[in-house]
């Protein structure tokens, strides 16, 4: 199979390397600015033509939160399965779902494409079930990333928060801003730090007067994200070919794993 890459920055280059390792061809690298992209476009409006011309079996989008929604609007019109790696757009998920159905497209999305992170979600959820039985324990989430990450908090941190809230009835509201007064018991604080070249750390705290338990996922590099995105593209094409999934739908790591 062959894939088109929309966004040929650091992640785009890394995805290309991992795709080649897995025997996946690169039909085109598409970017507005990257001098080494095989296809330079002037705006998102040119995306559809570039992807169709590439004859790719799937397209992986890894660009910028400011551009991703427009890119999705264009890409779902191509008839090519879309894998979206950019975060910061999930508040528009209902709108995107409508677009996918309207265009009979197929879109895969994830806040984090690391296989380890997605297994970490399951561990956190199990821990949340256990600690929610004991009122003396409170919980919070902290994440750290490099200074080039545009969104804060990370989509992964928000996903962790949603997993926790699904099993912790006393937590009903996510707070991402700094507190200027004592937090309320129902508030789940998700805090962020941006510094240096940190590839990504997420920690969940369960704290009581007696002790603190920390669960941490620490990425060593972005390689895991690239591998996961390529695997998602392979999965989409294979499952569509075998008719285990169908066009007109959204899919996530939950489906793949």
N, C-alpha and C positions, 0 to 999 in steps of 0.2 A: 504494500500500500504506500501511497504518497500523501504527504501533508503540506499544507501551506501555512506559513508562520506570519501572523499579523503582529508586528512589533518585533524589531530586530535589534533590541538593546542587549543588556547582559543576559536576561532570561531567555530571549530569543536565541542567542548564540549557544547558551547552555542546552536548550531544548534540541537544537540542531545536532549537537554532539551526542546527546543521549539517544536521539532518534536513529542516527547512523549506527550506533552501537547495537541497537535492537533490530537492525535490518529494515528500518523505515526510511523511505526516500523523502527528500525535500523537494517539493514541486516548485515552491517559490518562497522567497523571503520578502515581505511587503512592509514598507515603512515610509513615513513622511520625511524623516530626517537622516536616517542611517546611510552613510555614504557607501557602505559595502552591501546594502540590500540589493537583491537581484531585481526588485521592482520598486521604484520610487514613485509614490503617488502624491498628488497635490492636496487631497482632502479625503475625508472618510467617504465622500460620495463616489470616489473612484474605486472603493474596496470591492464592490460586487463584481465589476468587470475584471479586476485583477485576479480574484479568487476563481471565477469561472474560467478565465483564460488559462489558469495554471492546471486545470483538470485534476485538482487534488481530490482525494477521497474524504478528507476531513481538513478542517482549519482550526488552528490553535491561536487564540487571541491573548496576548500578554502585552498590554500597553500601559495606559495611565487611567486612574479613576475619572479624570475629566473627559476622557475620550471614549470610555468603554461603552456607555449607553448608546451613543450614536453609532459606534461600530457594530453593536449587536443589532440595532435597527436595520442596518444595511446587510449584515452577514446572513440574517435569517431569511432574506429574500433569494439567496443563491441556490437553495436546495442541497447545500453541502452541510453535513453535520458540523456543528460548532462546539468547540471546547473553550470555555472562557476562564482564563486564569487570573484576570485582573479583579481586584476586590474593590469595595467601596460603593457598590451599586445595588445591593440587595434590598434596599428600601423600595426599589422599582420592580421587585420580583413579580408581582401580580401583573404589571404592565408587560413585562417581558414574556410571561406565560401566555398572555393574550396574543402577543405578536407571533410567538412560536406556533400557536394553534392556527392563527389566521393564515400564516404562510406555509403551513404544513411542514415546518422545519423540525429540527431536532437539536437540542442544546444541552450540554453538560456543563455544570458549574460546581465549584467548590471554593470555600474560603481558604483552603489549604490542600494542596495536592500530595503532600507527603503521606505515604502509607502509615508511617509511624504516628503521625499526628492523628490520623483518623482512628487508629487503634487506641490512642491516648484518650480520645473522646469517650470511648466505651469504658475505659478504666475510670475516668472521672465520673461518669454517670453512675457506675456501680458504687464508687466511694460516696457520692452524693446520697444514694439510697441508704447507705449505712449511717452516715452522720446525721441525716435529717431526722433520725429516730431519737436524737439526744439534743435537747434544747440548749445545753450548755455550750454547744459548738456553733460558731459563726463561720462564714466562708467569704472569701474574696478572691479576685483574680488580678494578676499583674502580668504584663507583657512588655518585652523590649525588642526593638528593631533598629536597624541602621538609619542614618539620617536622610537617606534618599527615599524612604518609604513615605508615600504621600498621605495615606489615610491613618487615622488614629481614633479609637483603638483599632487593632487589627481585626480583620474579618474572622480570624481563628479565635481570638479572644471572645468575640461576640458569640461565636458558635459554642464555645465552651460554656459561656453564661447561659445560653438557651438550653443546653443539655442539663446543666445544674438545675435551672428553674423548673424543668420538666419533672424533676424528682424531689425537689425541695419546696414544698408548698408555702413555707414562710417567706420565701424570696419571690417577690412579684414584680419588682422594678429594677432595671439596670441603670446604674448611675455611672457616667463616664467622666463627669466634671470633678474638679476638686471640691471637697466638702468645706463649708464655712460654718458649719454647725455639726453637732453630733449626728451621725447617720441614724436613720430609722431602721428598725429591725427587719422590715420588708425589703430594704434596699440592698442590692448586690453591687458592690463597688468593683468596677473594672478600670484599672489604672494603667497608664502607658509611659514608657521612657523611650526616647530616641537619642542614640549616640553612636558615633564611630561607624564601624562596619558590621556590627552585631547582626548575624543572619536571622535570628529569631529565637526568643526564649519565652515560654509560657508557663506560669506557675499558678497552681490552685492551692489556696490555704484553707485548712480547717483548724480553727483556733478555739481554745478554751482557756480558763485560768490555769489549768493544770499542764497543758501541753499544746504543741502545734504540730500538725502533720502537713507536709508539703509534697505535692505531686508536680513534677517538672518535666516538660519536654524541651530539650535544647537542640536546635538544629546546628550541625557543624558547618553546613554550607547550603547553597540553594540547589544542590544536585538532586536532593530528594523531591523537590517541587517539580523539577524538569522531568525526572523519571515518571512521576505520577501523572503528569500531563500527557506524556507520550502513551503511557499505558491506558489512559482514559480514551485517547483517540483510537487506539487499537481495539479497545473494548467496544466502543461505539460502532465502528465499522463491522467488526465481527458479529455483534449482536443484531445489527440491522440486516446483515446478510443472511443470518440464520433465522430472522424474523422473531427473535426472542424479545426485541423491543421494536417500537414503531415510531414513525415520524409523527410530528405534532405534539411531542411531549418533552418535558424537562427531566434530566437525570442527574444524579449526584453520586458521590463516593459510596453512599449507603447502598445504592443499586449495584455498583461495581464490586463492592467487597462482600 
